[in-house]
Amino acid sequence: MDPARIQFLEAALAANPDDRFARYALAMELSQSTASEGAWKHFEYLLKHHPDYAATYLQAGVYLARRGQSEEARAVLKEGLDVTRNQGEAHAQHELQEALDELDENMK
């Protein structure tokens, strides 16, 4: 986690709250920090306001899985599979399916 990067991204969002790249980057920074609980509000915003932003699904699912929220992670990953299937994003589908398979394996 880079505090200067977080500060920069927060300033970018203050200037443009709907900037999906800045919000995604901030969620990623926060998810890897000791203050990781702050990441979810940004992932959640992206899932609600930018449901076509495919990268969010994988990272939000991984984030939830790391926090022990397996069922929620599973739902996000499955939703991401639907989104990427509709977009024809084979690579993203593959990554999401791998994450889902790993989550299912860990839930056994």
HELIX and SHEET records of a PDB file:
HELIX    1   1 PRO A    3  ALA A   15  1                                  13    
HELIX    2   2 ARG A   20  SER A   31  1                                  12    
HELIX    3   3 SER A   36  GLY A   38  5                                   3    
HELIX    4   4 ALA A   39  HIS A   49  1                                  11    
HELIX    5   5 ALA A   55  ARG A   66  1                                  12    
HELIX    6   6 SER A   70  GLN A   87  1                                  18    
HELIX    7   7 ALA A   90  MET A  107  1                                  18    
END                                                                             
